Amino acid sequence: MTAAGNQERVTILSTFLEGRLDRDLRELPPVFASINRIIETRGIIDVTKLSGDFCLSHRQFERKFKEFSGFSPKTYSRIARFQAALKEYGSGKTLTDIACDCGYYDQSHFINDFKEFSGYNPKIYFSGKAEGSEYLDA
């Protein structure tokens, strides 16, 4: 209100809004950091501990996580583990070793998750007979 004219008002307001925009962009919600942590750990992380690390109750953490990612933290962790297993294939390891390295408790746990996310048994998927596995040959 004490500005000399409209041009000075515009400058003051623009400076204020740009400062707010910069500040808002630097302050990412804790959920983004938790998504990064799940990716970094390849899905091998305790979701309850993760919610505590970000000072949120388990339920509040799940709600906020689902709002940003579209998945529950547990489902997102399972997807990250599945993707890690896909990347491990071809490294000379057996499917059992891959399952163990990717945090699966046993082979049946690995097979069940694999079937749920790919639609195929891992042995069939990696044999090249499964639809959508053509990229493995590239």
C-alpha positions as protocol buffer text, in pm:
chain_id: "A"
residue {
  index: 1
  type: MET
  ca { x: 0 y: 0 z: 0 }
}
residue {
  index: 2
  type: THR
  ca { x: 290 y: 234 z: 57 }
}
residue {
  index: 3
  type: ALA
  ca { x: 438 y: 165 z: -287 }
}
residue {
  index: 4
  type: ALA
  ca { x: 482 y: 469 z: -511 }
}
residue {
  index: 5
  type: GLY
  ca { x: 294 y: 318 z: -803 }
}
residue {
  index: 6
  type: ASN
  ca { x: 150 y: 8 z: -966 }
}
residue {
  index: 7
  type: GLN
  ca { x: 484 y: -96 z: -1114 }
}
residue {
  index: 8
  type: GLU
  ca { x: 644 y: -102 z: -767 }
}
residue {
  index: 9
  type: ARG
  ca { x: 345 y: -299 z: -632 }
}
residue {
  index: 10
  type: VAL
  ca { x: 386 y: -557 z: -909 }
}
residue {
  index: 11
  type: THR
  ca { x: 758 y: -586 z: -833 }
}
residue {
  index: 12
  type: ILE
  ca { x: 696 y: -633 z: -459 }
}
residue {
  index: 13
  type: LEU
  ca { x: 422 y: -890 z: -518 }
}
residue {
  index: 14
  type: SER
  ca { x: 626 y: -1079 z: -780 }
}
residue {
  index: 15
  type: THR
  ca { x: 929 y: -1095 z: -551 }
}
residue {
  index: 16
  type: PHE
  ca { x: 711 y: -1226 z: -268 }
}
residue {
  index: 17
  type: LEU
  ca { x: 542 y: -1493 z: -483 }
}
residue {
  index: 18
  type: GLU
  ca { x: 871 y: -1610 z: -640 }
}
residue {
  index: 19
  type: GLY
  ca { x: 1018 y: -1645 z: -291 }
}
residue {
  index: 20
  type: ARG
  ca { x: 721 y: -1856 z: -181 }
}
residue {
  index: 21
  type: LEU
  ca { x: 747 y: -2071 z: -491 }
}
residue {
  index: 22
  type: ASP
  ca { x: 1118 y: -2136 z: -434 }
}
residue {
  index: 23
  type: ARG
  ca { x: 1056 y: -2221 z: -69 }
}
residue {
  index: 24
  type: ASP
  ca { x: 766 y: -2454 z: -150 }
}
residue {
  index: 25
  type: LEU
  ca { x: 971 y: -2639 z: -412 }
}
residue {
  index: 26
  type: ARG
  ca { x: 1254 y: -2702 z: -165 }
}
residue {
  index: 27
  type: GLU
  ca { x: 1021 y: -2840 z: 104 }
}
residue {
  index: 28
  type: LEU
  ca { x: 919 y: -3175 z: -39 }
}
residue {
  index: 29
  type: PRO
  ca { x: 675 y: -3377 z: 169 }
}
residue {
  index: 30
  type: PRO
  ca { x: 834 y: -3655 z: 377 }
}
residue {
  index: 31
  type: VAL
  ca { x: 647 y: -3906 z: 165 }
}
residue {
  index: 32
  type: PHE
  ca { x: 874 y: -3830 z: -132 }
}
residue {
  index: 33
  type: ALA
  ca { x: 1178 y: -3912 z: 77 }
}
residue {
  index: 34
  type: SER
  ca { x: 1014 y: -4236 z: 190 }
}
residue {
  index: 35
  type: ILE
  ca { x: 946 y: -4334 z: -172 }
}
residue {
  index: 36
  type: ASN
  ca { x: 1313 y: -4272 z: -249 }
}
residue {
  index: 37
  type: ARG
  ca { x: 1417 y: -4482 z: 50 }
}
residue {
  index: 38
  type: ILE
  ca { x: 1199 y: -4773 z: -69 }
}
residue {
  index: 39
  type: ILE
  ca { x: 1360 y: -4752 z: -414 }
}
residue {
  index: 40
  type: GLU
  ca { x: 1713 y: -4729 z: -267 }
}
residue {
  index: 41
  type: THR
  ca { x: 1656 y: -5034 z: -45 }
}
residue {
  index: 42
  type: ARG
  ca { x: 1495 y: -5222 z: -336 }
}
residue {
  index: 43
  type: GLY
  ca { x: 1178 y: -5268 z: -131 }
}
residue {
  index: 44
  type: ILE
  ca { x: 1352 y: -5441 z: 160 }
}
residue {
  index: 45
  type: ILE
  ca { x: 1237 y: -5210 z: 437 }
}
residue {
  index: 46
  type: ASP
  ca { x: 1003 y: -5224 z: 736 }
}
residue {
  index: 47
  type: VAL
  ca { x: 708 y: -4995 z: 661 }
}
residue {
  index: 48
  type: THR
  ca { x: 632 y: -4939 z: 1031 }
}
residue {
  index: 49
  type: LYS
  ca { x: 989 y: -4825 z: 1094 }
}
residue {
  index: 50
  type: LEU
  ca { x: 971 y: -4605 z: 784 }
}
residue {
  index: 51
  type: SER
  ca { x: 661 y: -4428 z: 914 }
}
residue {
  index: 52
  type: GLY
  ca { x: 837 y: -4372 z: 1247 }
}
residue {
  index: 53
  type: ASP
  ca { x: 1142 y: -4229 z: 1070 }
}
residue {
  index: 54
  type: PHE
  ca { x: 920 y: -3958 z: 926 }
}
residue {
  index: 55
  type: CYS
  ca { x: 739 y: -3893 z: 1258 }
}
residue {
  index: 56
  type: LEU
  ca { x: 401 y: -4005 z: 1130 }
}
residue {
  index: 57
  type: SER
  ca { x: 162 y: -4260 z: 1273 }
}
residue {
  index: 58
  type: HIS
  ca { x: 140 y: -4577 z: 1068 }
}
residue {
  index: 59
  type: ARG
  ca { x: -212 y: -4495 z: 948 }
}
residue {
  index: 60
  type: GLN
  ca { x: -131 y: -4131 z: 864 }
}
residue {
  index: 61
  type: PHE
  ca { x: 182 y: -4244 z: 678 }
}
residue {
  index: 62
  type: GLU
  ca { x: -18 y: -4496 z: 473 }
}
residue {
  index: 63
  type: ARG
  ca { x: -279 y: -4235 z: 384 }
}
residue {
  index: 64
  type: LYS
  ca { x: -23 y: -3975 z: 273 }
}
residue {
  index: 65
  type: PHE
  ca { x: 186 y: -4233 z: 88 }
}
residue {
  index: 66
  type: LYS
  ca { x: -115 y: -4360 z: -105 }
}
residue {
  index: 67
  type: GLU
  ca { x: -217 y: -4003 z: -188 }
}
residue {
  index: 68
  type: PHE
  ca { x: 119 y: -3936 z: -356 }
}
residue {
  index: 69
  type: SER
  ca { x: 206 y: -4274 z: -507 }
}
residue {
  index: 70
  type: GLY
  ca { x: -130 y: -4438 z: -569 }
}
residue {
  index: 71
  type: PHE
  ca { x: -19 y: -4748 z: -378 }
}
residue {
  index: 72
  type: SER
  ca { x: 4 y: -4846 z: -16 }
}
residue {
  index: 73
  type: PRO
  ca { x: 364 y: -4844 z: 114 }
}
residue {
  index: 74
  type: LYS
  ca { x: 358 y: -5223 z: 144 }
}
residue {
  index: 75
  type: THR
  ca { x: 242 y: -5270 z: -216 }
}
residue {
  index: 76
  type: TYR
  ca { x: 500 y: -5018 z: -339 }
}
residue {
  index: 77
  type: SER
  ca { x: 772 y: -5210 z: -152 }
}
residue {
  index: 78
  type: ARG
  ca { x: 657 y: -5535 z: -312 }
}
residue {
  index: 79
  type: ILE
  ca { x: 671 y: -5373 z: -658 }
}
residue {
  index: 80
  type: ALA
  ca { x: 1023 y: -5242 z: -587 }
}
residue {
  index: 81
  type: ARG
  ca { x: 1133 y: -5591 z: -479 }
}
residue {
  index: 82
  type: PHE
  ca { x: 979 y: -5741 z: -792 }
}
residue {
  index: 83
  type: GLN
  ca { x: 1161 y: -5488 z: -1013 }
}
residue {
  index: 84
  type: ALA
  ca { x: 1487 y: -5563 z: -833 }
}
residue {
  index: 85
  type: ALA
  ca { x: 1435 y: -5933 z: -904 }
}
residue {
  index: 86
  type: LEU
  ca { x: 1379 y: -5860 z: -1274 }
}
residue {
  index: 87
  type: LYS
  ca { x: 1705 y: -5662 z: -1285 }
}
residue {
  index: 88
  type: GLU
  ca { x: 1895 y: -5943 z: -1113 }
}
residue {
  index: 89
  type: TYR
  ca { x: 1799 y: -6201 z: -1374 }
}
residue {
  index: 90
  type: GLY
  ca { x: 2080 y: -6267 z: -1617 }
}
residue {
  index: 91
  type: SER
  ca { x: 2351 y: -6212 z: -1360 }
}
residue {
  index: 92
  type: GLY
  ca { x: 2421 y: -6585 z: -1343 }
}
residue {
  index: 93
  type: LYS
  ca { x: 2225 y: -6636 z: -1022 }
}
residue {
  index: 94
  type: THR
  ca { x: 1962 y: -6902 z: -975 }
}
residue {
  index: 95
  type: LEU
  ca { x: 1602 y: -6794 z: -919 }
}
residue {
  index: 96
  type: THR
  ca { x: 1635 y: -6909 z: -557 }
}
residue {
  index: 97
  type: ASP
  ca { x: 1941 y: -6685 z: -506 }
}
residue {
  index: 98
  type: ILE
  ca { x: 1762 y: -6394 z: -670 }
}
residue {
  index: 99
  type: ALA
  ca { x: 1462 y: -6445 z: -441 }
}
residue {
  index: 100
  type: CYS
  ca { x: 1686 y: -6453 z: -135 }
}
residue {
  index: 101
  type: ASP
  ca { x: 1889 y: -6146 z: -243 }
}
residue {
  index: 102
  type: CYS
  ca { x: 1571 y: -5948 z: -309 }
}
residue {
  index: 103
  type: GLY
  ca { x: 1431 y: -6005 z: 39 }
}
residue {
  index: 104
  type: TYR
  ca { x: 1183 y: -6283 z: -22 }
}
residue {
  index: 105
  type: TYR
  ca { x: 1144 y: -6519 z: 274 }
}
residue {
  index: 106
  type: ASP
  ca { x: 1119 y: -6829 z: 60 }
}
residue {
  index: 107
  type: GLN
  ca { x: 1076 y: -6937 z: -298 }
}
residue {
  index: 108
  type: SER
  ca { x: 696 y: -6969 z: -276 }
}
residue {
  index: 109
  type: HIS
  ca { x: 674 y: -6608 z: -152 }
}
residue {
  index: 110
  type: PHE
  ca { x: 882 y: -6504 z: -455 }
}
residue {
  index: 111
  type: ILE
  ca { x: 672 y: -6710 z: -696 }
}
residue {
  index: 112
  type: ASN
  ca { x: 343 y: -6572 z: -558 }
}
residue {
  index: 113
  type: ASP
  ca { x: 458 y: -6210 z: -593 }
}
residue {
  index: 114
  type: PHE
  ca { x: 601 y: -6282 z: -937 }
}
residue {
  index: 115
  type: LYS
  ca { x: 274 y: -6434 z: -1056 }
}
residue {
  index: 116
  type: GLU
  ca { x: 75 y: -6144 z: -915 }
}
residue {
  index: 117
  type: PHE
  ca { x: 283 y: -5874 z: -1087 }
}
residue {
  index: 118
  type: SER
  ca { x: 376 y: -6047 z: -1413 }
}
residue {
  index: 119
  type: GLY
  ca { x: 96 y: -6300 z: -1453 }
}
residue {
  index: 120
  type: TYR
  ca { x: 348 y: -6581 z: -1499 }
}
residue {
  index: 121
  type: ASN
  ca { x: 555 y: -6825 z: -1303 }
}
residue {
  index: 122
  type: PRO
  ca { x: 917 y: -6694 z: -1298 }
}
residue {
  index: 123
  type: LYS
  ca { x: 1050 y: -6999 z: -1481 }
}
residue {
  index: 124
  type: ILE
  ca { x: 801 y: -6950 z: -1766 }
}
residue {
  index: 125
  type: TYR
  ca { x: 854 y: -6573 z: -1772 }
}
residue {
  index: 126
  type: PHE
  ca { x: 1232 y: -6600 z: -1801 }
}
residue {
  index: 127
  type: SER
  ca { x: 1214 y: -6882 z: -2056 }
}
residue {
  index: 128
  type: GLY
  ca { x: 1098 y: -6622 z: -2310 }
}
residue {
  index: 129
  type: LYS
  ca { x: 765 y: -6797 z: -2369 }
}
residue {
  index: 130
  type: ALA
  ca { x: 568 y: -6542 z: -2170 }
}
residue {
  index: 131
  type: GLU
  ca { x: 401 y: -6255 z: -2347 }
}
residue {
  index: 132
  type: GLY
  ca { x: 581 y: -5928 z: -2268 }
}
residue {
  index: 133
  type: SER
  ca { x: 919 y: -6086 z: -2192 }
}
residue {
  index: 134
  type: GLU
  ca { x: 1069 y: -6011 z: -2535 }
}
residue {
  index: 135
  type: TYR
  ca { x: 1286 y: -5735 z: -2389 }
}
residue {
  index: 136
  type: LEU
  ca { x: 1493 y: -6002 z: -2209 }
}
residue {
  index: 137
  type: ASP
  ca { x: 1651 y: -6103 z: -2540 }
}
residue {
  index: 138
  type: ALA
  ca { x: 1761 y: -5747 z: -2622 }
}
